[in-house]
């Protein structure tokens, strides 16, 4: 089962991809276009050209998972902008998958260690 945890690195491909591509084709997009290793545990998020479907690609140490969500009506209205890819937090991906705006999703700030007192 695919689990989306706060510790996961999540990268969204800004440009849409051809959904006729399977695991190997999307892994090639990760390498060639996003300059990222598809086998390092990062979850990659892709959008179809029509904007009505999203695919998730992730390697779990044994093999690849490929999941697709296709809307029965409409398109995903919010998609991150930028150059090639955009990093998201786990809660932002959940909002994106439900059709919301991931950039307006607020979560608890990430924990950071306190500086040592001198």
Buried (B, 14 or more C-beta within 10 A) or exposed (E): EEEBEEEBEBBBBBEBBEBEBEBEEBBEBBEEBBEBEBBEEBBBBBBBEEBBBBBBBBBEEEEBBBEEEEBEEEBBEBBBEEEEBBEBBBBBBBBBBEBBEBEEBEEEEEEEEEEEEE
